[in-house]
C-alpha cells in the first residue's frame, strides 16, 4: 500500500477527521488543499494531529502523520502537479464550492500520464455530489481528454455518514468525531480498473438506496431536532431530543421518510426501524455536545428541492402519502433566520420579507404550483411571514 497519494480538497473537520483518517489508515500520503491561509499555514507547521473518536463506550485516539498541505490560492501549479501524480482525489468542501475546485482538478487531469486512471470521490452531503463535481470539471477539459476520459479518470458518487460536533476552542488541528461511520461509494465507475484501496469504504453497485436512506433519515432527523431545538432555545441536539415534543416530532418525520425508503428501495420495515432507532440514539448522545446552530446552519440549502425535507416530502406527496411530520420540520427551518455566523439564515430572512409565500416556495424549495407539496408549504410560509 506504500507510495499511494491522495489529494483532499477541504482542510476542515470532515476532511481531517473523517476522510483523511481513512486515507491515512489505508497507507496514503494525504495532501490537503484549501484556500484559507491560516488553516494551511497551521497544517504546514503541524507534524501530526489527533483524531478522537467518541462513542458511548468511551474514546479512542488516532494520530495522523503522513500529510502535507498546499494553498491552491497561491500555489495552483503545485496542486496541478500533485493531482497529475495522485491515485485519489477526494473533497469535503460543501456542495456550493464544487464549481470552484473543478478548474484545478481539470488541469491536473489534463497533465496526467499515469496508466491507471485517477479515482475521484466527492464526500459531500448531497445526492450525486461527484457527478456534480465532474460536470464542472468536464467544462474545463480539452476535447481530446474528454474523448478518452475513462483512461484518465474514474469518478464515483458516495454517501457519507459521521457526526462531527463543534470542536473545542483550543483544539488546533485535532478533531473530535463520533465512532460510528458509513462511507459508501458506487463501484460501477471503477469496473475494469478496480476500486481504490481505502479501508472502511463500502463499495456498492447501486448507491441510491444508501444515499436516500442516509439523507432522509440521518440528515432529516438531525435538522428537524436542530430547527425545533433552536426555536425552543435549546443549546445542544441532545437537549432538544430530551424534550418529548421535539423527540416525538423527529420520530414522526422519520417515520414518514421510512415509509418512502421501505417502499422505494425494498429495505425491510424491520431493518429500517432499527436504522431509525440507531440514528435517534446517535443524535441523542450527550458526549457529542452537538450545538443546535451548527447543525441548523445553511437553511436555504437544507430547504432546497433535493435535500432532506423537500426531497422526501415531494416523493411522498406525489404518491398521496402523509407528510405532516416533515412539514413541522420545514416550518421550523423557515424560522431559522438571522442566526449569528450563518449568512444563509440572514438571506432566508430577506427572502421571506421581500416575496409573497408562493414566490418563496418556488425560490427556496424549487417547487412549482402544480406540485402536490406546493400547496402544503405555502400556508406554512404565510404563517412564518405573519409572525
N, C-alpha and C positions, 0 to 999 in steps of 0.2 A: 504493500500500500504506500511505501515511501515514494517521494517525488511527485505526489499529487498536489495540485494547486487549485484553490477555489477563490474566485473573486466575489466578494459580497458587498452590494450597494446598500448602505444604511448602517451606520455605526451605533444605532440606538440600542435599547434594551432587548428588543426581539432579536436583532442581529447578533449582538454579543452573547445574549443569554440563552437563545434557543438554537438558531441556525448555526452559529459558529461553534457552539458546543458539540453539535452533531458532526459537523465537518472535521473539527479538531480530533474528536474521538475516532474518526474514520481514517486518520492519517493525512489529512490535507493541511498544507500551509494555507492560512486564510489571509487574504489581502482585503482589508476594509477600505471601501471607497465612500467618501462623504464630502460635503461642501462646507460643513461647519468647522471653521478654523480651530476653535478651542478644543473641539472633540478630537479632531485628527492630531493636533499637537499633543494632547494628553495621551492618546493611544501610542503615538510615536515614542513618548517618554516612559511608557509603562511596559516593563519587561514581561509582566504576567498579570492576570486578573482572576478573580474567583467567581464562579457561578454557584450560588447556594440554592439548592432545590428544597422547597418547603412542602411538607406533607403532614397528614395527621399523625404519622409515626415519627416525626422529628425532621431534622435537617441533614443534608449531605452536601459536601463541598467538593468542587472540581476546579482544578487550576488550568487555565487556558494560557499556553505559552507561545505556540508556533504561529505568530501572526505579524503582519505589517499593516501600515495604514498610509493611504495616499489621498491628498486633497485634489479632487478632479477639477475644481475651480481654477487651480493654479498650475496643475501638472497633468493636463489631459493626455498629452502624448505618452506619459508614463503609464497611464491607465490603459491606453490603447495597446501598448506593448505587453502589458500583463495579461490582457484578455486574449491577445494573439497566441499566447503560450499556455493558457489555462485549460483545465479539464472541465470545470464547472463555473457557471455564473449564477448567483442567487441574488435576491433583493428582498428587503423589507423596508420600503420607503413610504408606503401609503399609495393607494390606487391613483391619486391625483398627481403623483410625482413621476409615474412611469414614463410619461412622454418626455420628461427632462433627462432621464438617464439613457434613453434609447439611442440618441446620436452617437455617444461614445461607445456603446456596445456595438453598434453598427460598424463603426470604424475598426474596432477590434476584430470583428468577424471578417471584414474585408482583408485584413492583414494576415489572417491565419494561413499556415501552410501545413499544419499537422494532418496526419492521415485520418485520425479519429475526430469526428465532429464534436464541437463544444456542446455541453449539456446546459440548457438554460431553464431555471425553475424560479418563478416568482412566488414569494411566500407572503401573500397579501390576503387580507380578509375581504376577498372579492371573488365572485364567480368568474372563471375564465381569466384570471389575472395574468397568466403567462401569455395567453392569446392576445390580450390587450397590449402587453409589452411588445410582443413580436410584431403586432400590426404597426406600431410606431417605428420599430427597428427596420422593418422592410421598406419603409418610406425613405430610408437613408442608404439603402443598398444599391449597388450598381445592377444593371440588367444581367450582366454576366454572373454575378454572385447569386442573384435571385433564381436564375435558370438552373443552378446546381446547388440549391440551398441545403438539401438533405446531406450533402457531403461536408458542409461547413458547420451546420448547427442542427441540433435536435432539441425541441422545446416542449416541456410537459407541464400542464396545469397541475396545481397542487391545492390541497386543503390542509390548513394548519390549525391546531387547537392546543393552546397552552396559555394560561393566565400569567401575565407579568404585571404584578401590582406596582403601585407607586413606590419608588426606591427611597432609601434613607438619604437624607440631605448630604451626608458625608461619605457616601458610598464610593465616590470616584468612578472607576470603570467596573467595579464589582456589580454583579446583578443578582437580585433575588427573583426566583421563578418557582412556580408550582411544580411538583414532581410529575403530575400527570401530563402526558403529551400524546398527540396524534399528529403525524405528518404523512399524509397520503399523496402520492404522485401517480399520474396516469402513466402506464407502461408502454402503450402502443407507439408513441413517438420514437421510442428507443429500439424498436424492432430492427434486428439485423446488426446492431452495434452494441447492444447490451445496456442495461440501466446503470447509471453511475453508482459506484460502490459507496453508499452512505448508510452506515449502521443506524437502525431505528426507523428508517423511512419504509413505509408500506407501499409498494408499487401495485397498482390495481388496474384492471382493464377498463372499467367504467368508473370514472371519478364522480359523476353527478350525484349518486346517492350519498356519498361521503361528504361532498361539499354542502348539499342542501340539508342533510341531517345536522351537520355541524352549525351552519349559518342560521338555520331555522330553529335550532334548539339552544345551543350554547349562546350564540350572539343575541337571539331574541330574548332569552331569559335574562341574560346579563344586562341588556339595555333596558328591559322593562323594569327590573329591580332598580337600576340606576335612576331612571327618569321619575319613577314613583317615589323613590327614596329622596331624590332632590326636592321634589315638591313637598315632602313632609319633613324636610330639614335634617335628614339622616346624613352622617358623615361617611360611613363605610357601607359597602354592599352587605356585609354580614349583619349589620344593624338593620338595614332595610328588610332583609329576609327574615329577621326575627319578629318583624311586625306582621301579625296574622293577615291583615288586609292586603298588604303588599305580597306576602308569600302566596296567598290564595289567588291573587291576580296573575302572578307569574305562572303558577300552575295551570290556570285556565288558558293563558295564552299559548303555552307549550303543549297543552292537551289538544289544542286546535291544530298546531303545526304537526303534532304526532299523527293526527288523523290523515293529514296530507301525505306525510312521509311513508306511512304504512301502506296506504292505498296506491301511491305512485310508484314506489320503489320495491315493493314486495318484502320489506322488512317486517318481521312478525310483530304483533302487538306486544308480546312479552318482551322481546328484545328492545323495542323502542321504549317501553315503560321503564325497563331497567336503566337504559341510557339516560332517560329524562331524570330519574331519581338520582343517578350518579352526578348529573350536571347540577342539580339543585344542591346536593351535598357539597360539591366543589365550590360553587359561588357563595355558599353559606359559611365557608371555612374562615374563622376569625383570624387565624395565623397569617392570612394573606394581607390583612389590613388594606383592602382594596377600596380606594377612595371613589365615591359616587361620581364626582365631577370628571375623574379620569375616564371612567367607563362611558359616561354620557357624552363626552366631547364629540364634536363634528356631527351635530344632529341633522344637518342637511344631507350629508352622505347617508346617514342611517335611516332617513325617511325617503330615500330615493327608490326608484322603480324596482331594482333587482335586489334590494337589501333586505334586512332581517324582519321588517314589518310589512312593507308593501309587497315584497316578493311572494311570501306565503299567502298573505291576505288576498292578493289578486287571484292566485290559483284557486284558493278555496271559494272565493266569491263567484268565480266563473262556473264552479260546479254547484253553486247554491248551498254550500256548506256554511256553518256558522263562523263568524269572525269577531264576535263580541269581545273576547279576551284580547285579541290583537288591537282592537280599536281603543281599548283602555290604555295600552302602551303607546299607541300613536298619539292620543290626546296628551299624555304626559310628555312625550317627546316634543310636541309643538309648544309646550310650556317651558321648555329648556332654553331660555332666552337670556341674553346679556350676562353670560357667566364669565367671570374674570379669567382671562387667559385663553378663551376659546372664541376665535373670530367667527366661526360658523354660527355660534349661538347668537352673536350680535347681528350677523347678516340675516338670520332667521327672523329676528325681531323686526328688522327693517322691512323685510318682505311682507310680514303679517300686517304691518302698519300701512304699507303702500299699495296693497292689492286687495280686491274682493276675494271671498273664500274660494270661489271656483277657479280663479286665476292662480291662487296659492296652491291648490291641489294639483293643478296641471303643471305648474312650475316646479314645485318641490317634489311631488310624488310621481310625476311622469305619467299620470293617468288622463285619458280624455273623458269627456262627459258620457260617452256611450258605455264605458266600462262599469260593470255592476258594483265595483268597490267605490267608485267616484261619489255616488250619491250618499254613501255611508260616511264618508270622510268630510264632506262639505259642511254638514251641521256641527261637526266637531271643531272645525276651524272657525266657524262663526262663533261658537261658544268661547273659544280661546280668545278670539279678537274682541269679544264684548266684555271680557274680564277686566 
